[in-house]
Amino acid sequence: MIKRTLYFGNPGYMHLGDGQLAWESADGAKATIPVEDIGMVLVDHARITLSHGLMVALLANNSVVVHCNEKHMPAGIFVANEANTRYSDVVKAQLEATVPLTKNLWQQVIRAKINNQADVIAFTGQEADHLRHLAGSVLSGDRGNLEGQAAAWYFARLFGTGSRFRRKRDGEPPNHLLNYGYAILRAIVARGLTGSGLLGVVGIHHRNKYNAWCLADDIMEPYRPYVDRMVVEVASTVDELPEELTPALKKTVLSLPTLDVSIGGEKSPLMVAVNRTTASLARVYMGETRKLLLPTVSG
C-alpha cells in the first residue's frame, strides 16, 4: 500500500481518535485520516499542536513526522526508535562492518548516483557520456573523489549550458527548491532505515558527531537525481522562480514519495523503493548479499 504524505500549513490541532489522525483547523475545518495509511506528516506552522497520543501512534506505525522552521524548511525529523524485529542483530552487524565492506558499499552508492545524474542530463537533452565514464571509473571507497568531479560538471549543466546556476545551499533559486526536496528525501530515507533496523548515526561514508542521520545522507545519494529532475521540470514551466517557496511549489515536491522509481527491474513508488534499498543494506550487513538494491532514473 502506498503511504500518504500529509502537509499541514495552517494553525490547528491534531490528535488521535479511534485510530485516526483527527485534524481541527483554527477556522473550524475538520478531517480524519487512518494512521495506518500515513507515511509522512509535515508540520509547517508555529501554531499547530500535536497530541502525545497521536505522536506515539504515528511512530508505532513507522510514520515520520517532520517539523518545519520559520523559513518553512524541515528542521527536525521524528521516527520510531525501533521498527524492526531483527533490530539488535542488524545493528550488531552494522557496527561490526569491515572497512573493505563499507568502501565497497560507497563505491556502489556513488556509481549509482553518477549514473542517475547522467540520466537526468540526458533527460534535459544534453550529452552525458562524461558522467557515464566517471561512473564506470569509481573505485572502492571512491578514491579520487569522482563524486565531487561529477557534481561540479553536473550542476553546471543541470539547468542548461547557458545557465548561471550555482549549487549553493543558501544560493539563488532554484537552490531553495532543491534544498526542500532533499530535506523531504532525507526524511523518507530516515524512515526506511528505521524500518530496516539500522542505526542512522552510523554512516557508510559520512562522519559527523553532530549528525544523527549520517547513514541517511549516504543512502539518499542515488535518489537525489529524482529531486533534481523534478526541479528541472518545475523550473521549465515558469519564467522565473520566486525567492520564497510558494504552497504550489511545495505541493509539487511533496509528491516525491509517490514518484515512480525503477529499482530491481520493477517500478515502485519512491517511498517503497527506498524501503527496498534500506532492506538490502541490512541484508548486506547481515552477510546475506553483497549487492545494494539501488534505483535507476532511466528505467
C-alpha positions in Angstrom: 0.0 0.0 0.0 1.3 3.5 -0.9 1.5 5.5 2.3 0.2 9.1 2.3 2.2 12.3 2.8 0.2 14.9 4.7 1.1 18.6 4.8 -0.3 21.0 7.5 0.5 24.7 7.0 -2.3 26.4 8.9 -3.0 26.8 12.6 -4.8 23.9 14.2 -4.8 20.9 16.5 -4.3 17.3 15.6 -4.9 14.3 17.9 -5.7 10.6 17.9 -9.3 9.4 17.7 -10.3 5.8 17.0 -7.0 5.0 15.3 -7.3 8.1 13.1 -5.4 11.3 12.8 -8.1 13.9 13.6 -7.4 17.4 12.4 -9.2 20.5 13.6 -8.1 23.8 11.9 -8.4 27.1 13.6 -11.1 28.1 11.2 -13.3 25.1 12.2 -12.5 22.7 9.3 -12.1 19.1 10.3 -10.7 15.9 8.7 -9.7 12.4 9.7 -7.1 10.0 8.2 -6.3 6.5 9.3 -2.9 6.4 11.0 -2.1 3.2 9.2 -2.3 5.0 5.8 0.2 7.7 6.8 3.9 7.6 5.8 4.9 11.2 6.5 3.4 14.2 8.3 4.9 17.7 7.6 4.1 20.3 10.3 4.7 23.8 8.9 3.2 26.3 11.2 4.2 27.5 14.7 0.6 27.4 15.9 0.0 23.7 15.2 -0.4 21.4 18.2 0.0 17.6 18.1 -1.2 15.4 20.9 1.2 13.0 22.6 -1.1 10.1 21.8 -1.0 10.9 18.1 2.8 11.1 18.1 3.1 7.7 19.7 0.6 6.2 17.3 2.4 7.7 14.3 5.8 6.4 15.5 4.3 3.0 16.2 3.2 2.9 12.6 6.7 3.9 11.4 5.4 7.2 10.1 7.9 10.0 10.0 7.0 13.4 11.4 8.8 16.5 10.0 8.7 19.9 11.7 9.5 23.0 9.7 11.1 26.2 10.9 10.1 29.8 10.3 11.6 29.7 6.8 9.3 26.7 6.1 12.2 24.3 5.7 12.3 21.0 7.5 14.1 21.5 10.8 13.6 18.2 12.6 12.8 14.5 11.8 11.0 12.3 14.3 11.0 8.5 13.6 10.5 5.4 15.7 13.4 4.1 17.8 12.8 0.5 16.8 10.6 -0.7 13.9 12.2 -4.0 13.0 12.1 -7.4 14.7 15.8 -8.0 13.9 16.9 -4.7 15.3 19.6 -5.9 17.7 21.0 -8.4 15.2 21.1 -5.8 12.3 22.7 -3.1 14.5 25.3 -5.5 15.8 26.2 -6.5 12.2 26.2 -2.8 11.1 28.6 -1.9 13.9 30.9 -4.8 13.0 31.1 -4.0 9.3 34.6 -4.1 7.9 36.4 -1.3 6.2 36.5 -3.2 2.8 32.8 -3.8 3.0 31.9 -0.1 3.7 34.3 1.0 0.9 32.5 -1.4 -1.5 29.1 -0.1 -0.4 30.2 3.5 -1.0 31.5 2.6 -4.5 28.1 1.1 -5.3 26.3 4.2 -4.0 28.4 6.7 -5.9 28.4 4.7 -9.2 24.6 4.6 -9.0 24.4 8.3 -8.1 26.6 9.4 -11.0 24.8 7.2 -13.5 21.5 8.7 -12.3 22.9 12.2 -12.7 23.8 11.2 -16.3 20.2 10.1 -16.9 19.0 13.5 -15.7 21.4 15.3 -18.0 20.2 13.0 -20.9 16.6 13.9 -19.9 17.4 17.6 -20.5 18.6 16.7 -24.0 22.3 17.0 -23.3 25.2 14.6 -23.8 26.1 12.7 -20.7 29.0 10.4 -21.8 31.4 12.2 -19.5 29.3 11.3 -16.5 29.0 7.7 -17.7 32.8 7.5 -17.9 33.2 8.8 -14.4 30.6 6.4 -13.0 32.5 3.4 -14.6 35.7 4.7 -13.1 34.6 4.9 -9.4 37.0 2.8 -7.3 36.4 1.2 -3.9 35.7 4.0 -1.4 35.6 6.5 -4.3 39.3 7.1 -4.1 39.9 10.2 -6.2 36.6 11.8 -5.3 34.8 11.3 -8.6 31.6 12.1 -6.9 32.8 15.7 -6.4 34.1 15.9 -10.0 30.8 14.6 -11.3 28.8 17.1 -9.2 30.7 20.1 -10.5 30.2 19.1 -14.1 26.6 18.1 -13.5 25.3 21.2 -11.7 27.0 23.5 -14.3 24.7 21.9 -16.9 21.6 20.8 -15.0 19.5 23.8 -16.0 21.1 24.2 -19.4 24.6 25.0 -20.7 23.7 28.8 -20.7 22.5 28.7 -17.2 24.3 30.8 -14.5 23.1 28.4 -11.8 25.5 27.6 -9.0 24.6 24.9 -6.5 24.8 26.6 -3.0 22.7 25.8 0.0 22.0 29.5 0.5 22.2 30.4 -3.2 19.6 31.8 -5.6 16.6 29.9 -6.8 16.1 27.1 -7.5 18.5 26.2 -4.7 15.7 26.6 -2.2 13.6 24.1 -4.1 16.4 21.6 -4.3 17.0 22.1 -0.5 13.3 21.4 0.2 13.3 18.3 -2.0 16.5 16.9 -0.4 15.1 17.5 3.1 11.9 15.6 2.2 14.0 12.8 0.7 16.2 12.6 3.8 13.1 12.1 6.0 11.9 9.3 3.7 15.3 7.6 3.9 15.4 8.0 7.7 12.1 6.3 7.9 13.3 3.4 5.7 16.5 3.0 7.8 14.5 2.7 11.0 12.1 0.2 9.4 15.0 -1.9 8.3 16.6 -1.9 11.8 19.6 0.3 11.0 21.3 3.0 13.1 21.1 6.3 11.3 24.0 7.8 13.2 26.5 5.2 11.8 27.2 6.1 8.2 29.0 4.3 5.4 30.9 7.4 4.3 29.5 10.4 6.2 31.0 11.0 9.6 29.8 13.8 11.8 29.3 13.6 15.6 26.7 16.3 15.4 24.6 14.5 12.7 22.2 11.8 13.8 21.4 10.8 10.2 24.8 10.1 8.6 23.5 6.9 7.1 20.5 8.7 5.6 22.9 11.2 4.0 24.7 8.2 2.4 21.8 6.2 1.2 19.9 9.2 -0.2 22.7 10.0 -2.7 21.4 7.8 -5.6 17.9 9.3 -5.1 19.0 12.9 -5.2 18.7 13.0 -9.1 15.0 12.3 -8.8 14.7 15.6 -6.9 16.9 17.3 -9.4 14.8 16.1 -12.3 11.6 17.2 -10.6 13.1 20.7 -10.0 14.2 20.9 -13.6 10.7 20.2 -14.8 9.2 22.8 -12.4 11.7 25.4 -13.4 11.0 24.8 -17.1 7.3 25.8 -16.6 8.0 29.3 -15.3 10.0 32.4 -16.5 11.5 32.9 -13.0 11.1 31.1 -9.7 10.0 33.2 -6.7 12.5 33.9 -3.9 10.2 32.2 -1.4 8.7 28.8 -1.8 5.0 29.0 -2.5 2.4 26.5 -1.4 2.1 25.3 -5.0 5.8 24.7 -5.3 5.9 22.8 -2.0 2.9 20.7 -3.1 4.8 19.6 -6.2 7.8 18.5 -4.2 5.6 16.7 -1.7 4.6 14.3 -4.5 8.1 12.9 -4.2 7.2 9.8 -2.1 4.8 8.6 -4.8 7.1 9.3 -7.7 7.7 6.2 -9.9 11.1 4.7 -9.4 12.8 1.9 -11.3 14.5 -0.5 -8.9 15.4 -4.1 -9.3 13.8 -4.2 -12.8 10.4 -3.1 -11.3 8.5 0.2 -10.9 7.8 1.3 -7.3 6.7 4.5 -5.6 9.9 6.2 -4.3 9.0 5.6 -0.6 8.7 1.9 -1.4 11.9 1.9 -3.4 13.8 3.5 -0.5 12.5 0.8 1.8 13.8 -1.8 -0.6 17.2 -0.1 -0.7 17.5 0.1 3.1 16.3 -3.5 3.5 19.0 -4.6 1.0 21.6 -2.7 3.1 20.5 -4.6 6.2 21.0 -7.8 4.3 24.5 -6.8 3.2 25.4 -6.1 6.8 24.0 -9.5 7.8 26.1 -11.2 5.2 23.1 -12.4 3.1 24.1 -10.5 0.0 26.9 -8.2 -1.3 24.8 -6.0 -3.6 22.7 -3.0 -2.7 19.4 -2.6 -4.4 19.6 0.9 -5.9 17.4 3.0 -8.2 17.9 3.8 -11.9 16.4 7.0 -13.2 16.5 5.9 -16.8 14.5 2.8 -16.0 
